[in-house]
């Protein structure tokens, strides 16, 4: 009888202890941007403290590609992304300030690609920050990687991130982590 009580008590305490580890803190949606217009810049800047190889900056077009993919996928998800280089948090109802915080291009077609892009975004409504996110994607090149150049593989990461942002922007949650 004592053994059964001890086992039962240990089981209950164990379930209570471990249940806290597995529960997720759900982030609250800050706004519904379905059928709303959100402005972004045509080129996503590198953050000031980003350490990015010169070859990526000079040879790849990930800054423009991220903005383009974000617009493409967001418009498919019923959020009207408008490219406007004069837009900012103070002159737009909704403004998404995107930044590339890291881009890594290691390897090559012969040895194997290893590419990663990290981004951050701040969403403003009438000049007030209402939500932020960080995201990252990694690619080894996919099918036919041996026939792809580094910039093409890096583009796959920003394409996936553009899709991630498009899903987030519809129902933004502050503090979200996108991608992998």
C-alpha positions as CSV (number, residue, x, y, z in Angstrom):
1,X,0.0,0.0,0.0
2,X,2.8,2.4,0.9
3,X,4.6,1.5,-2.3
4,X,1.6,2.3,-4.4
5,X,1.1,5.6,-2.6
6,X,4.8,6.5,-3.1
7,X,4.7,5.5,-6.8
8,X,1.4,7.5,-7.3
9,X,2.9,10.5,-5.5
10,X,6.1,10.4,-7.6
11,X,4.1,10.0,-10.8
12,X,1.9,13.0,-10.0
13,X,4.8,15.2,-8.9
14,X,6.8,14.1,-12.0
15,X,3.9,14.9,-14.4
16,X,3.5,18.3,-12.7
17,X,7.2,19.0,-13.0
18,X,7.6,17.9,-16.6
19,X,4.4,19.4,-17.8
20,X,5.9,22.9,-17.3
21,X,8.8,22.0,-19.5
22,X,6.7,21.0,-22.5
23,X,4.1,23.8,-22.5
24,X,4.6,26.5,-25.0
25,X,3.9,30.2,-24.2
26,X,1.6,31.2,-27.0
27,X,2.3,34.6,-28.3
28,X,-0.7,36.9,-28.8
29,X,-1.6,38.2,-32.2
30,X,-1.2,42.0,-32.1
31,X,-3.3,42.8,-35.2
32,X,-5.1,41.2,-38.2
33,X,-3.5,42.6,-41.3
34,X,-5.7,40.7,-43.8
35,X,-6.5,43.0,-46.7
36,X,-4.3,45.8,-45.1
37,X,-1.5,47.6,-46.8
38,X,2.0,47.3,-45.3
39,X,5.0,49.2,-46.7
40,X,8.5,48.0,-47.0
41,X,11.7,49.2,-48.6
42,X,12.8,47.8,-52.0
43,X,16.1,46.7,-50.6
44,X,16.5,45.1,-47.2
45,X,19.6,46.7,-45.5
46,X,22.2,44.8,-43.7
47,X,22.2,45.6,-40.0
48,X,24.9,47.9,-38.8
49,X,26.7,45.3,-36.8
50,X,26.3,42.5,-39.4
51,X,29.5,40.7,-40.2
52,X,28.9,39.7,-43.9
53,X,31.6,38.7,-46.4
54,X,32.3,41.3,-49.1
55,X,31.6,38.6,-51.8
56,X,28.0,38.3,-50.6
57,X,27.5,42.0,-50.6
58,X,29.1,42.4,-54.1
59,X,27.9,39.4,-55.9
60,X,24.6,38.4,-54.5
61,X,21.3,40.3,-54.6
62,X,19.7,39.0,-51.4
63,X,18.7,42.5,-50.1
64,X,16.4,43.0,-53.1
65,X,15.3,39.4,-53.3
66,X,14.1,39.4,-49.7
67,X,11.9,42.4,-50.3
68,X,10.6,40.9,-53.6
69,X,9.8,37.5,-52.1
70,X,8.2,39.1,-49.0
71,X,5.9,41.1,-51.3
72,X,5.1,38.1,-53.6
73,X,4.1,35.7,-50.8
74,X,2.4,38.3,-48.7
75,X,0.2,39.4,-51.6
76,X,-0.7,35.7,-52.1
77,X,-1.7,35.7,-48.4
78,X,-4.1,38.7,-48.6
79,X,-1.7,41.3,-47.2
80,X,-0.9,44.1,-49.7
81,X,2.8,44.7,-49.4
82,X,3.8,48.0,-51.1
83,X,7.4,48.7,-52.0
84,X,8.1,52.3,-51.2
85,X,11.6,53.6,-50.6
86,X,10.2,56.8,-49.0
87,X,8.1,55.0,-46.5
88,X,9.1,54.8,-42.8
89,X,7.4,54.2,-39.5
90,X,6.3,57.9,-39.2
91,X,4.6,58.3,-42.6
92,X,2.9,54.9,-43.0
93,X,-0.1,53.3,-41.3
94,X,1.8,50.0,-41.3
95,X,5.6,49.8,-42.0
96,X,7.7,46.7,-41.8
97,X,11.4,47.5,-41.1
98,X,13.3,44.5,-42.3
99,X,17.0,43.9,-41.7
100,X,19.5,41.2,-42.7
101,X,21.4,40.5,-39.5
102,X,23.6,37.7,-40.9
103,X,24.4,35.9,-44.1
104,X,26.9,33.0,-44.3
105,X,28.1,31.4,-47.4
106,X,30.4,28.5,-46.8
107,X,31.3,25.7,-49.2
108,X,30.7,25.5,-52.9
109,X,29.2,23.2,-55.6
110,X,32.1,20.7,-55.4
111,X,32.5,20.4,-51.6
112,X,28.9,21.1,-50.7
113,X,27.0,24.3,-50.0
114,X,26.3,25.6,-46.5
115,X,24.4,28.8,-46.6
116,X,22.4,30.7,-43.9
117,X,20.6,34.0,-43.7
118,X,19.2,35.6,-40.5
119,X,16.8,38.5,-40.5
120,X,14.9,40.7,-38.0
121,X,11.8,42.8,-38.5
122,X,10.0,45.5,-36.6
123,X,6.3,46.2,-37.5
124,X,5.1,49.7,-36.8
125,X,1.5,51.0,-36.8
126,X,1.2,54.7,-37.0
127,X,4.8,55.2,-35.8
128,X,4.5,52.8,-32.8
129,X,6.3,49.5,-32.7
130,X,3.7,46.7,-32.3
131,X,5.6,43.5,-33.1
132,X,9.0,42.1,-33.8
133,X,10.4,38.9,-35.1
134,X,13.7,37.2,-35.9
135,X,14.1,34.5,-38.5
136,X,16.7,32.2,-40.1
137,X,16.9,29.7,-42.9
138,X,19.7,27.4,-43.9
139,X,20.2,25.6,-47.3
140,X,22.6,23.1,-48.6
141,X,21.4,23.7,-52.2
142,X,18.6,21.1,-52.6
143,X,18.3,18.9,-55.7
144,X,21.1,19.6,-58.2
145,X,23.2,21.6,-55.6
146,X,26.4,20.6,-57.4
147,X,25.2,22.7,-60.4
148,X,24.2,25.8,-58.4
149,X,26.3,28.8,-57.5
150,X,26.6,30.2,-54.0
151,X,24.3,33.2,-54.7
152,X,21.6,30.9,-56.1
153,X,21.7,28.7,-52.9
154,X,21.7,31.8,-50.7
155,X,18.7,33.1,-52.6
156,X,16.9,29.9,-51.5
157,X,17.3,31.0,-47.9
158,X,15.8,34.5,-48.5
159,X,13.0,33.0,-50.6
160,X,12.0,30.8,-47.7
161,X,12.3,33.7,-45.3
162,X,10.1,35.8,-47.6
163,X,7.5,33.1,-47.3
164,X,7.9,33.0,-43.5
165,X,7.5,36.7,-43.2
166,X,4.4,36.6,-45.4
167,X,2.8,34.1,-43.0
168,X,3.8,36.1,-39.9
169,X,2.6,39.5,-41.3
170,X,-1.0,38.4,-41.7
171,X,-1.3,37.8,-38.0
172,X,1.8,39.2,-36.4
173,X,2.9,38.1,-32.9
174,X,5.5,40.1,-31.0
175,X,8.7,38.2,-30.3
176,X,8.1,35.5,-32.9
177,X,10.9,33.2,-34.2
178,X,10.5,32.4,-37.9
179,X,12.0,29.6,-40.0
180,X,14.2,27.0,-38.5
